[in-house]
Amino acid sequence: MYAIKVDIYEEIRRPMEEVFDYLIDISNYSKWLPESNIFLNSQQTSVGPPRKGTTFYDNTRFGQLTGEILEFERPKKVLFRQELFWLGILVMESQPEYFLESSPKGTKIHHTGIARFFGLSRLLHSVFEKMAWKERKRVIRSLKKELESVED
């Protein structure tokens, strides 16, 4: 197994509750997070409002990741877990996590992402590490851009 970790800090000029609501509204990601060389779209698969145990999938250019919300502390923290299988074999697990804190300007966000690679996918760890950093930064930039363009 090979693992990488991404740490990103940002400030978004919107209330913490609003930032949290965007992060947990998985089916809405496609509206504010454009397609990339990795991400295509997301969809919640369980019924009801997002909470601990909510399931979803992300369609990517590498395949479909199945996911679940592992931790949910409104409006401060959410932890997702996603898994990617190729031919029934686990090749990657990721855990994107968001910590939110109210600030005078809006919301401080600390985003961490841990990805673990298994089997032959470990051989591409340097490529995956660059892609992970780029993709995680893109998510935060897109979130910030979308939220700061919302009018009160």
C-alpha positions as CSV (number, residue, x, y, z in Angstrom):
1,M,0.0,0.0,0.0
2,Y,1.1,3.6,-0.8
3,A,-0.5,6.7,0.8
4,I,-0.5,10.4,0.1
5,K,-1.8,13.3,2.1
6,V,-3.0,16.7,0.9
7,D,-3.5,19.7,3.3
8,I,-5.2,22.9,2.0
9,Y,-6.2,26.0,3.9
10,E,-8.5,28.6,2.5
11,E,-10.9,31.3,3.6
12,I,-14.3,31.7,2.0
13,R,-16.3,34.9,2.4
14,R,-19.6,33.1,3.3
15,P,-21.1,31.9,6.5
16,M,-19.9,28.5,7.8
17,E,-23.3,26.9,7.6
18,E,-23.6,27.8,3.9
19,V,-20.1,26.4,3.1
20,F,-21.0,23.2,5.0
21,D,-24.3,22.8,3.1
22,Y,-22.5,23.0,-0.2
23,L,-19.9,20.4,0.9
24,I,-22.6,17.9,1.9
25,D,-24.9,18.4,-1.1
26,I,-23.3,15.7,-3.2
27,S,-25.8,15.7,-6.0
28,N,-25.2,19.4,-6.4
29,Y,-21.5,19.1,-7.0
30,S,-21.9,19.0,-10.8
31,K,-23.4,22.5,-10.7
32,W,-20.4,24.2,-9.1
33,L,-17.6,21.7,-9.8
34,P,-16.9,21.5,-13.5
35,E,-15.6,18.4,-15.1
36,S,-11.8,17.9,-15.1
37,N,-9.3,15.4,-16.3
38,I,-10.4,13.3,-13.3
39,F,-13.9,14.3,-12.1
40,L,-17.1,13.9,-14.2
41,N,-20.1,14.0,-11.7
42,S,-21.5,12.9,-8.4
43,Q,-24.8,11.6,-7.2
44,Q,-26.2,10.7,-3.7
45,T,-27.5,7.1,-3.7
46,S,-29.2,6.9,-0.3
47,V,-32.5,8.5,0.5
48,G,-32.9,11.5,2.8
49,P,-30.8,14.5,3.7
50,P,-27.0,14.1,3.9
51,R,-25.8,12.7,7.3
52,K,-23.4,10.1,8.6
53,G,-23.9,6.9,6.6
54,T,-25.1,8.7,3.4
55,T,-23.9,6.9,0.3
56,F,-22.9,8.3,-3.1
57,Y,-20.8,7.8,-6.1
58,D,-18.3,9.9,-8.1
59,N,-17.9,9.2,-11.8
60,T,-14.3,9.7,-12.8
61,R,-12.2,9.0,-15.9
62,F,-10.7,6.1,-13.9
63,G,-14.0,4.5,-13.0
64,Q,-16.8,4.9,-10.5
65,L,-15.9,5.6,-6.9
66,T,-18.4,4.5,-4.3
67,G,-18.6,6.6,-1.2
68,E,-20.0,7.2,2.2
69,I,-20.1,10.0,4.8
70,L,-18.1,8.6,7.7
71,E,-18.3,11.6,10.1
72,F,-20.8,14.4,10.1
73,E,-20.7,17.3,12.6
74,R,-22.9,20.1,11.4
75,P,-21.6,22.8,10.6
76,K,-17.9,22.1,11.5
77,K,-16.7,18.8,10.0
78,V,-17.5,16.2,7.3
79,L,-15.4,13.2,6.4
80,F,-16.0,11.2,3.2
81,R,-14.6,7.8,2.2
82,Q,-14.5,6.7,-1.4
83,E,-13.3,3.4,-2.9
84,L,-12.3,2.6,-6.5
85,F,-12.4,-1.0,-7.7
86,W,-11.0,-2.4,-11.0
87,L,-12.2,-5.8,-11.9
88,G,-13.5,-6.3,-8.4
89,I,-10.1,-5.5,-6.8
90,L,-9.7,-2.5,-4.5
91,V,-7.1,-0.2,-6.1
92,M,-7.7,3.1,-4.2
93,E,-9.4,4.5,-1.1
94,S,-9.6,8.2,-0.4
95,Q,-10.8,10.1,2.6
96,P,-11.5,13.8,1.9
97,E,-12.2,15.7,5.1
98,Y,-13.3,19.3,5.7
99,F,-12.9,21.2,9.0
100,L,-14.8,24.6,9.1
101,E,-14.3,27.5,11.5
102,S,-16.1,30.8,11.6
103,S,-14.0,33.8,11.0
104,P,-14.5,37.6,10.8
105,K,-14.4,37.3,7.0
106,G,-16.6,34.2,6.7
107,T,-15.3,30.7,7.0
108,K,-11.8,29.2,7.4
109,I,-11.7,25.8,5.7
110,H,-9.0,23.2,6.3
111,H,-9.3,20.4,3.8
112,T,-7.3,17.2,4.1
113,G,-7.3,14.4,1.7
114,I,-5.7,11.0,2.3
115,A,-5.5,8.5,-0.5
116,R,-4.2,4.9,-0.3
117,F,-3.2,2.9,-3.3
118,F,-3.2,-0.9,-3.5
119,G,-1.8,-3.5,-5.9
120,L,-0.4,-2.3,-9.2
121,S,-1.8,1.2,-8.7
122,R,1.0,1.8,-6.3
123,L,3.4,1.9,-9.3
124,L,1.8,5.1,-10.4
125,H,2.0,6.8,-7.0
126,S,4.0,9.9,-8.3
127,V,1.5,10.5,-11.0
128,F,-1.4,10.0,-8.6
129,E,0.1,12.4,-6.0
130,K,0.4,15.2,-8.5
131,M,-3.2,14.6,-9.7
132,A,-4.5,14.5,-6.1
133,W,-2.9,17.8,-5.2
134,K,-4.3,19.4,-8.4
135,E,-7.7,18.0,-8.0
136,R,-8.1,18.8,-4.3
137,K,-7.0,22.4,-5.0
138,R,-9.5,22.6,-7.8
139,V,-12.3,21.5,-5.6
140,I,-11.5,24.3,-3.0
141,R,-11.0,26.9,-5.7
142,S,-14.3,26.0,-7.4
143,L,-16.2,26.0,-4.0
144,K,-14.7,29.4,-3.1
145,K,-15.6,30.9,-6.5
146,E,-19.1,29.5,-6.5
147,L,-19.9,30.6,-2.9
148,E,-18.3,34.1,-3.2
149,S,-20.3,34.7,-6.4
150,V,-23.6,34.1,-4.5
151,E,-25.5,37.3,-3.7
152,D,-27.2,37.8,-0.3
